Amino acid sequence: MSKDTPDLSPTSPTTPESAAPASTPVTPPAAPAAAAPAAAPQASTPPVAPRGAFASPQVPAPVATQEAPVGDLVMAPVRPNVYARLGAEALGTFLLVLAGLGIAMYTKLSGVGAVGVGLGFGFALVAVTIAFGHISGGHFNPAVTIGSAIAGRTPWIDVPLYWLAQIIGGALGAVMLFLTIPTKLPALLTQSAQSGTTAAPVAKETVRSFFSATANGVGSHSPLATLSQGQVQFETVPALIIEIAATAVLVGVVLCATNRRTQRALAPFAIGLTYAVLMMMTSPITNGGLNPARSTAAALFSDGWAFKQLGLFWLAPIIGAALAGLAYLAFSTQPAEGNLLEEDGLLVEQEIVVDDVRA
C-alpha cells in the first residue's frame, strides 16, 4: 500500500504541484490581453466633418465634446451639394416664372389687373422660398444672388452657377406657357377688343404678340404707353431709376429678413409681400422687372423689341442689388453669416464613419 501511493501521486492531474506548472505559461499572454483595451482610448477624439460654406470664417465650427469609439457613425450637418442647390434654384425660378407670367399673360381673361399680377408673383415667391430656401438659400433672382455675394452672404463661386440655374429655370417656365397658348385665342381677344379696323396678323406672330404682354419694356413699349394709346410713356432714365430703387429695396429686405437676429421663419412672408408691393408699383412703368431671370424668360418668346430692351432689365437690378449689398455690408452690426436661409437646423445630415487615428 505504501509503495503504490508514491506511484500514483506524480501522475495524478489533481495535485497542486502539477497544476502550478500548467498555469504558469497561461499567465504571460493574459497581460497583453488586458493591455489591449487600454490602447483603444488612444483614438479618442473623432474627426468631425466641417460645416459647409454656410459657416462664417469669423464663427468657428463647434468641436465635439464626447468621445466616439472607432468605427461608430457620427451625424454631422453638412451643406447640400452643388447639384441640389442648383436644382432648387432652377425649380424655384421655374415655378415663380410659371405662376407670375401665367397670371400676367391671361390677365385679360381673368381681369385681375396689376394687383393680381403682383400678388401672384409675391405668393409664388413665398411658396418657393419656404419649399427650397433651406437648400439653396432662396435666391431665385440673379439680383438677389449678386447682392448677397457683395454683402458676404454667398460665396462668389456660386454666383455664375446660380445665375445659370435661374435663367434655365425661368426659360423652362416661359417655354411651358408659350407652348400651351391656344393659337386662336390671341386673334379672338384682338377681335373682341378692337372694332375690326385692322386685319388679324399671322397666327404665329399673334401668339408672340400675345406673349409680349408679359415682357418688360420702356418708352413706346411701357404699359403706360399702351394704356394711354401712346400719349404718355416712361422713358429710359425714369424707368432705370425706378427699377434700381425697387430692386435695392427688395434685396435689402432679403438680406435683413434672413439675418440670424431676426425670426427667420417669417422671412419668406416679408420677402414675398415686399416683392408683391414692388411689382404692383412698377407694373404701370416697366411691367414689373426686378428680376433679370424673369425678364429674360419673358423676352425669349416675345416680339423683337423685348430683347432689344432686355439689357436695361439686367443693368438696373444689378445696380440696385449692388447698392443694397454695399449698404448691408457697411451698416450690418454682426459678421456676415451663411447663405441667406441656409441654416444648421434645416440642413441635411450625413453619416460619417470615424476612422482610427493613431499617434
One Martini backbone bead per residue (centre of mass of N, CA, C, O) as a GRO file, in nm:
protein
  359
    1MET     BB    1   0.056   0.061  -0.021
    2SER     BB    2   0.310   0.257   0.006
    3LYS     BB    3   0.406   0.210  -0.295
    4ASP     BB    4   0.153   0.308  -0.450
    5THR     BB    5   0.137   0.606  -0.377
    6PRO     BB    6   0.391   0.738  -0.525
    7ASP     BB    7   0.294   0.640  -0.811
    8LEU     BB    8   0.027   0.825  -0.828
    9SER     BB    9   0.104   1.129  -0.763
   10PRO     BB   10   0.267   1.223  -1.025
   11THR     BB   11   0.015   1.144  -1.232
   12SER     BB   12  -0.179   1.331  -1.101
   13PRO     BB   13  -0.394   1.609  -1.199
   14THR     BB   14  -0.484   1.714  -0.887
   15THR     BB   15  -0.228   1.825  -0.807
   16PRO     BB   16  -0.072   2.123  -0.724
   17GLU     BB   17   0.204   2.070  -0.866
   18SER     BB   18   0.078   2.026  -1.155
   19ALA     BB   19  -0.090   2.302  -1.182
   20ALA     BB   20   0.131   2.518  -1.175
   21PRO     BB   21   0.275   2.477  -1.449
   22ALA     BB   22   0.014   2.518  -1.623
   23SER     BB   23  -0.041   2.828  -1.530
   24THR     BB   24   0.220   2.982  -1.607
   25PRO     BB   25   0.194   3.014  -1.933
   26VAL     BB   26  -0.087   3.175  -1.919
   27THR     BB   27  -0.014   3.453  -1.784
   28PRO     BB   28   0.145   3.625  -2.001
   29PRO     BB   29  -0.089   3.661  -2.217
   30ALA     BB   30  -0.283   3.821  -2.023
   31ALA     BB   31  -0.142   4.099  -2.027
   32PRO     BB   32  -0.189   4.194  -2.324
   33ALA     BB   33  -0.497   4.157  -2.312
   34ALA     BB   34  -0.537   4.386  -2.099
   35ALA     BB   35  -0.390   4.614  -2.279
   36ALA     BB   36  -0.571   4.643  -2.529
   37PRO     BB   37  -0.805   4.828  -2.423
   38ALA     BB   38  -0.605   5.071  -2.356
   39ALA     BB   39  -0.548   5.147  -2.668
   40ALA     BB   40  -0.825   5.257  -2.769
   41PRO     BB   41  -0.837   5.557  -2.636
   42GLN     BB   42  -0.631   5.695  -2.831
   43ALA     BB   43  -0.886   5.708  -3.035
   44SER     BB   44  -1.092   5.945  -2.927
   45THR     BB   45  -1.110   6.176  -3.131
   46PRO     BB   46  -1.334   6.258  -3.360
   47PRO     BB   47  -1.381   6.340  -3.671
   48VAL     BB   48  -1.524   6.639  -3.780
   49ALA     BB   49  -1.722   6.772  -3.990
   50PRO     BB   50  -1.736   7.042  -4.161
   51ARG     BB   51  -1.875   7.303  -4.231
   52GLY     BB   52  -1.981   7.479  -4.463
   53ALA     BB   53  -2.019   7.775  -4.641
   54PHE     BB   54  -2.224   7.880  -4.414
   55ALA     BB   55  -1.977   7.923  -4.248
   56SER     BB   56  -1.816   8.151  -4.087
   57PRO     BB   57  -1.496   8.258  -4.035
   58GLN     BB   58  -1.568   8.395  -3.750
   59VAL     BB   59  -1.722   8.118  -3.695
   60PRO     BB   60  -1.657   7.852  -3.533
   61ALA     BB   61  -1.671   7.531  -3.526
   62PRO     BB   62  -1.783   7.288  -3.354
   63VAL     BB   63  -1.672   7.075  -3.092
   64ALA     BB   64  -1.634   6.774  -2.986
   65THR     BB   65  -1.700   6.637  -2.646
   66GLN     BB   66  -1.729   6.338  -2.735
   67GLU     BB   67  -1.650   6.019  -2.746
   68ALA     BB   68  -1.579   5.793  -3.021
   69PRO     BB   69  -1.571   5.505  -3.139
   70VAL     BB   70  -1.437   5.307  -3.349
   71GLY     BB   71  -1.674   5.291  -3.627
   72ASP     BB   72  -1.867   5.493  -3.576
   73LEU     BB   73  -2.151   5.703  -3.610
   74VAL     BB   74  -2.170   6.045  -3.722
   75MET     BB   75  -2.370   6.329  -3.698
   76ALA     BB   76  -2.338   6.581  -3.956
   77PRO     BB   77  -2.360   6.888  -4.075
   78VAL     BB   78  -2.431   6.969  -4.418
   79ARG     BB   79  -2.406   7.089  -4.722
   80PRO     BB   80  -2.551   7.097  -4.993
   81ASN     BB   81  -2.498   7.021  -5.288
   82VAL     BB   82  -2.471   7.172  -5.592
   83TYR     BB   83  -2.707   7.019  -5.729
   84ALA     BB   84  -2.924   7.085  -5.522
   85ARG     BB   85  -2.904   7.395  -5.536
   86LEU     BB   86  -2.952   7.428  -5.843
   87GLY     BB   87  -3.221   7.280  -5.852
   88ALA     BB   88  -3.370   7.472  -5.660
   89GLU     BB   89  -3.334   7.728  -5.831
   90ALA     BB   90  -3.467   7.626  -6.090
   91LEU     BB   91  -3.743   7.540  -5.971
   92GLY     BB   92  -3.819   7.808  -5.836
   93THR     BB   93  -3.807   7.983  -6.097
   94PHE     BB   94  -4.011   7.824  -6.257
   95LEU     BB   95  -4.255   7.875  -6.067
   96LEU     BB   96  -4.245   8.182  -6.068
   97VAL     BB   97  -4.283   8.221  -6.376
   98LEU     BB   98  -4.533   8.053  -6.420
   99ALA     BB   99  -4.718   8.220  -6.234
  100GLY     BB  100  -4.663   8.516  -6.311
  101LEU     BB  101  -4.689   8.501  -6.627
  102GLY     BB  102  -4.962   8.359  -6.634
  103ILE     BB  103  -5.123   8.589  -6.506
  104ALA     BB  104  -5.030   8.817  -6.701
  105MET     BB  105  -5.129   8.686  -6.973
  106TYR     BB  106  -5.446   8.631  -6.849
  107THR     BB  107  -5.571   8.913  -6.754
  108LYS     BB  108  -5.798   8.951  -6.970
  109LEU     BB  109  -5.966   8.709  -6.852
  110SER     BB  110  -5.956   8.762  -6.531
  111GLY     BB  111  -5.914   9.075  -6.429
  112VAL     BB  112  -5.680   9.139  -6.204
  113GLY     BB  113  -5.439   9.289  -6.278
  114ALA     BB  114  -5.180   9.430  -6.103
  115VAL     BB  115  -5.258   9.307  -5.831
  116GLY     BB  116  -5.266   9.009  -5.917
  117VAL     BB  117  -4.977   8.993  -6.024
  118GLY     BB  118  -4.830   9.075  -5.766
  119LEU     BB  119  -4.950   8.849  -5.586
  120GLY     BB  120  -4.851   8.613  -5.754
  121PHE     BB  121  -4.550   8.664  -5.722
  122GLY     BB  122  -4.544   8.675  -5.411
  123PHE     BB  123  -4.667   8.393  -5.342
  124ALA     BB  124  -4.462   8.231  -5.506
  125LEU     BB  125  -4.216   8.322  -5.339
  126VAL     BB  126  -4.306   8.210  -5.072
  127ALA     BB  127  -4.324   7.912  -5.157
  128VAL     BB  128  -4.026   7.867  -5.265
  129THR     BB  129  -3.883   7.958  -5.006
  130ILE     BB  130  -3.998   7.740  -4.821
  131ALA     BB  131  -3.918   7.488  -5.000
  132PHE     BB  132  -3.592   7.592  -5.097
  133GLY     BB  133  -3.426   7.775  -4.899
  134HIS     BB  134  -3.266   7.546  -4.730
  135ILE     BB  135  -3.085   7.467  -4.982
  136SER     BB  136  -3.000   7.763  -5.145
  137GLY     BB  137  -3.138   8.035  -4.985
  138GLY     BB  138  -3.348   8.183  -5.174
  139HIS     BB  139  -3.334   8.347  -5.458
  140PHE     BB  140  -3.451   8.350  -5.776
  141ASN     BB  141  -3.232   8.590  -5.838
  142PRO     BB  142  -2.965   8.757  -5.962
  143ALA     BB  143  -2.979   9.003  -5.772
  144VAL     BB  144  -2.968   8.850  -5.504
  145THR     BB  145  -2.699   8.710  -5.553
  146ILE     BB  146  -2.515   8.962  -5.586
  147GLY     BB  147  -2.594   9.099  -5.319
  148SER     BB  148  -2.505   8.862  -5.135
  149ALA     BB  149  -2.208   8.861  -5.223
  150ILE     BB  150  -2.137   9.153  -5.142
  151ALA     BB  151  -2.234   9.092  -4.833
  152GLY     BB  152  -2.111   8.791  -4.766
  153ARG     BB  153  -2.350   8.549  -4.807
  154THR     BB  154  -2.212   8.453  -5.084
  155PRO     BB  155  -2.033   8.279  -5.280
  156TRP     BB  156  -1.877   8.365  -5.573
  157ILE     BB  157  -1.882   8.079  -5.707
  158ASP     BB  158  -2.212   8.076  -5.715
  159VAL     BB  159  -2.308   8.293  -5.913
  160PRO     BB  160  -2.296   8.163  -6.203
  161LEU     BB  161  -2.460   7.911  -6.125
  162TYR     BB  162  -2.718   8.051  -6.032
  163TRP     BB  163  -2.776   8.204  -6.291
  164LEU     BB  164  -2.806   7.958  -6.473
  165ALA     BB  165  -3.038   7.823  -6.317
  166GLN     BB  166  -3.239   8.061  -6.335
  167ILE     BB  167  -3.256   8.084  -6.643
  168ILE     BB  168  -3.348   7.797  -6.699
  169GLY     BB  169  -3.602   7.796  -6.524
  170GLY     BB  170  -3.742   8.039  -6.662
  171ALA     BB  171  -3.741   7.925  -6.952
  172LEU     BB  172  -3.920   7.678  -6.892
  173GLY     BB  173  -4.167   7.840  -6.808
  174ALA     BB  174  -4.201   7.989  -7.083
  175VAL     BB  175  -4.233   7.741  -7.260
  176MET     BB  176  -4.492   7.630  -7.133
  177LEU     BB  177  -4.667   7.879  -7.191
  178PHE     BB  178  -4.626   7.908  -7.500
  179LEU     BB  179  -4.718   7.608  -7.585
  180THR     BB  180  -5.025   7.658  -7.440
  181ILE     BB  181  -5.129   7.850  -7.645
  182PRO     BB  182  -5.391   7.925  -7.811
  183THR     BB  183  -5.400   8.011  -8.142
  184LYS     BB  184  -5.698   8.160  -8.134
  185LEU     BB  185  -5.697   8.357  -7.891
  186PRO     BB  186  -5.560   8.625  -7.980
  187ALA     BB  187  -5.758   8.690  -8.212
  188LEU     BB  188  -6.012   8.693  -8.037
  189LEU     BB  189  -5.921   8.925  -7.847
  190THR     BB  190  -5.876   9.135  -8.071
  191GLN     BB  191  -6.169   9.144  -8.183
  192SER     BB  192  -6.303   9.226  -7.906
  193ALA     BB  193  -6.123   9.493  -7.861
  194GLN     BB  194  -6.175   9.571  -8.141
  195SER     BB  195  -6.343   9.718  -8.439
  196GLY     BB  196  -6.215   9.590  -8.714
  197THR     BB  197  -5.984   9.769  -8.873
  198THR     BB  198  -5.788   9.528  -8.850
  199ALA     BB  199  -5.603   9.276  -8.932
  200ALA     BB  200  -5.508   8.976  -8.860
  201PRO     BB  201  -5.245   8.822  -8.786
  202VAL     BB  202  -5.042   8.594  -8.772
  203ALA     BB  203  -5.045   8.338  -8.561
  204LYS     BB  204  -4.752   8.348  -8.460
  205GLU     BB  205  -4.745   8.655  -8.408
  206THR     BB  206  -4.985   8.662  -8.216
  207VAL     BB  207  -4.860   8.490  -7.995
  208ARG     BB  208  -4.624   8.679  -7.944
  209SER     BB  209  -4.793   8.929  -7.878
  210PHE     BB  210  -4.933   8.798  -7.639
  211PHE     BB  211  -4.664   8.737  -7.478
  212SER     BB  212  -4.558   9.041  -7.467
  213ALA     BB  213  -4.727   9.124  -7.208
  214THR     BB  214  -4.481   9.008  -7.012
  215ALA     BB  215  -4.288   9.215  -7.091
  216ASN     BB  216  -4.034   9.439  -7.063
  217GLY     BB  217  -4.072   9.808  -7.087
  218VAL     BB  218  -4.007  10.109  -7.272
  219GLY     BB  219  -4.168  10.367  -7.376
  220SER     BB  220  -4.368  10.239  -7.624
  221HIS     BB  221  -4.356   9.956  -7.424
  222SER     BB  222  -4.507  10.063  -7.204
  223PRO     BB  223  -4.794  10.036  -7.030
  224LEU     BB  224  -4.866  10.337  -7.042
  225ALA     BB  225  -4.868  10.358  -7.352
  226THR     BB  226  -5.096  10.154  -7.393
  227LEU     BB  227  -5.317  10.293  -7.218
  228SER     BB  228  -5.267  10.590  -7.377
  229GLN     BB  229  -5.199  10.548  -7.680
  230GLY     BB  230  -4.903  10.712  -7.669
  231GLN     BB  231  -4.921  10.982  -7.493
  232VAL     BB  232  -4.780  10.817  -7.258
  233GLN     BB  233  -4.439  10.767  -7.126
  234PHE     BB  234  -4.160  10.579  -7.027
  235GLU     BB  235  -3.850  10.639  -7.004
  236THR     BB  236  -3.539  10.527  -6.940
  237VAL     BB  237  -3.451  10.685  -6.686
  238PRO     BB  238  -3.698  10.650  -6.501
  239ALA     BB  239  -3.700  10.339  -6.521
  240LEU     BB  240  -3.418  10.296  -6.404
  241ILE     BB  241  -3.469  10.422  -6.126
  242ILE     BB  242  -3.701  10.239  -6.038
  243GLU     BB  243  -3.550   9.966  -6.063
  244ILE     BB  244  -3.323  10.029  -5.866
  245ALA     BB  245  -3.492  10.094  -5.615
  246ALA     BB  246  -3.664   9.834  -5.601
  247THR     BB  247  -3.427   9.632  -5.585
  248ALA     BB  248  -3.293   9.745  -5.332
  249VAL     BB  249  -3.529   9.685  -5.146
  250LEU     BB  250  -3.551   9.382  -5.191
  251VAL     BB  251  -3.258   9.302  -5.111
  252GLY     BB  252  -3.265   9.431  -4.832
  253VAL     BB  253  -3.489   9.249  -4.720
  254VAL     BB  254  -3.348   8.981  -4.761
  255LEU     BB  255  -3.098   9.036  -4.581
  256CYS     BB  256  -3.256   9.113  -4.317
  257ALA     BB  257  -3.460   8.867  -4.293
  258THR     BB  258  -3.196   8.653  -4.289
  259ASN     BB  259  -3.108   8.728  -4.029
  260ARG     BB  260  -3.017   8.582  -3.720
  261ARG     BB  261  -3.186   8.806  -3.544
  262THR     BB  262  -3.428   8.704  -3.676
  263GLN     BB  263  -3.735   8.568  -3.779
  264ARG     BB  264  -3.689   8.341  -4.026
  265ALA     BB  265  -3.980   8.225  -4.063
  266LEU     BB  266  -4.077   8.522  -4.184
  267ALA     BB  267  -3.912   8.580  -4.444
  268PRO     BB  268  -4.092   8.485  -4.685
  269PHE     BB  269  -4.317   8.700  -4.628
  270ALA     BB  270  -4.148   8.957  -4.649
  271ILE     BB  271  -4.046   8.905  -4.937
  272GLY     BB  272  -4.316   8.855  -5.088
  273LEU     BB  273  -4.461   9.122  -5.014
  274THR     BB  274  -4.251   9.310  -5.130
  275TYR     BB  275  -4.269   9.205  -5.419
  276ALA     BB  276  -4.567   9.269  -5.463
  277VAL     BB  277  -4.558   9.575  -5.421
  278LEU     BB  278  -4.337   9.636  -5.638
  279MET     BB  279  -4.499   9.522  -5.875
  280MET     BB  280  -4.734   9.717  -5.858
  281MET     BB  281  -4.562   9.975  -5.899
  282THR     BB  282  -4.406   9.877  -6.182
  283SER     BB  283  -4.621   9.793  -6.391
  284PRO     BB  284  -4.686  10.077  -6.538
  285ILE     BB  285  -4.379  10.121  -6.622
  286THR     BB  286  -4.227   9.802  -6.683
  287ASN     BB  287  -4.390   9.539  -6.586
  288GLY     BB  288  -4.207   9.427  -6.379
  289GLY     BB  289  -3.909   9.339  -6.283
  290LEU     BB  290  -3.636   9.276  -6.058
  291ASN     BB  291  -3.577   9.014  -6.262
  292PRO     BB  292  -3.374   8.884  -6.498
  293ALA     BB  293  -3.505   8.602  -6.533
  294ARG     BB  294  -3.789   8.706  -6.598
  295SER     BB  295  -3.711   8.890  -6.838
  296THR     BB  296  -3.583   8.669  -7.014
  297ALA     BB  297  -3.825   8.478  -7.034
  298ALA     BB  298  -4.017   8.688  -7.172
  299ALA     BB  299  -3.821   8.754  -7.426
  300LEU     BB  300  -3.800   8.485  -7.583
  301PHE     BB  301  -4.135   8.502  -7.697
  302SER     BB  302  -4.120   8.778  -7.801
  303ASP     BB  303  -4.073   9.042  -7.943
  304GLY     BB  304  -3.789   9.207  -8.047
  305TRP     BB  305  -3.797   9.450  -7.840
  306ALA     BB  306  -3.738   9.289  -7.579
  307PHE     BB  307  -3.436   9.226  -7.641
  308LYS     BB  308  -3.339   9.523  -7.679
  309GLN     BB  309  -3.435   9.590  -7.358
  310LEU     BB  310  -3.296   9.379  -7.164
  311GLY     BB  311  -3.043   9.526  -7.051
  312LEU     BB  312  -3.193   9.711  -6.850
  313PHE     BB  313  -3.306   9.442  -6.681
  314TRP     BB  314  -3.003   9.400  -6.575
  315LEU     BB  315  -2.872   9.664  -6.484
  316ALA     BB  316  -3.065   9.775  -6.267
  317PRO     BB  317  -3.071   9.533  -6.064
  318ILE     BB  318  -2.765   9.521  -6.017
  319ILE     BB  319  -2.734   9.801  -5.898
  320GLY     BB  320  -2.936   9.773  -5.668
  321ALA     BB  321  -2.801   9.523  -5.535
  322ALA     BB  322  -2.527   9.656  -5.480
  323LEU     BB  323  -2.630   9.875  -5.291
  324ALA     BB  324  -2.751   9.681  -5.081
  325GLY     BB  325  -2.491   9.522  -5.017
  326LEU     BB  326  -2.320   9.765  -4.922
  327ALA     BB  327  -2.508   9.857  -4.697
  328TYR     BB  328  -2.501   9.596  -4.533
  329LEU     BB  329  -2.190   9.590  -4.498
  330ALA     BB  330  -2.173   9.874  -4.349
  331PHE     BB  331  -2.436   9.838  -4.124
  332SER     BB  332  -2.370   9.586  -4.002
  333THR     BB  333  -2.355   9.437  -3.659
  334GLN     BB  334  -2.253   9.169  -3.800
  335PRO     BB  335  -2.129   8.911  -3.921
  336ALA     BB  336  -2.115   8.729  -4.181
  337GLU     BB  337  -2.317   8.475  -4.289
  338GLY     BB  338  -2.491   8.271  -4.434
  339ASN     BB  339  -2.693   8.158  -4.704
  340LEU     BB  340  -2.934   8.298  -4.589
  341LEU     BB  341  -3.153   8.022  -4.536
  342GLU     BB  342  -2.915   7.877  -4.445
  343GLU     BB  343  -2.916   7.623  -4.183
  344ASP     BB  344  -2.859   7.389  -3.951
  345GLY     BB  345  -3.158   7.279  -3.897
  346LEU     BB  346  -3.207   7.246  -4.236
  347LEU     BB  347  -2.998   7.050  -4.281
  348VAL     BB  348  -2.850   6.791  -4.376
  349GLU     BB  349  -2.743   6.459  -4.298
  350GLN     BB  350  -2.431   6.279  -4.234
  351GLU     BB  351  -2.263   5.984  -4.246
  352ILE     BB  352  -1.967   5.926  -4.042
  353VAL     BB  353  -1.679   5.755  -4.028
  354VAL     BB  354  -1.472   5.674  -3.771
  355ASP     BB  355  -1.145   5.685  -3.759
  356ASP     BB  356  -0.832   5.562  -3.685
  357VAL     BB  357  -0.625   5.763  -3.476
  358ARG     BB  358  -0.276   5.752  -3.462
  359ALA     BB  359   0.040   5.843  -3.333
   0.00000   0.00000   0.00000
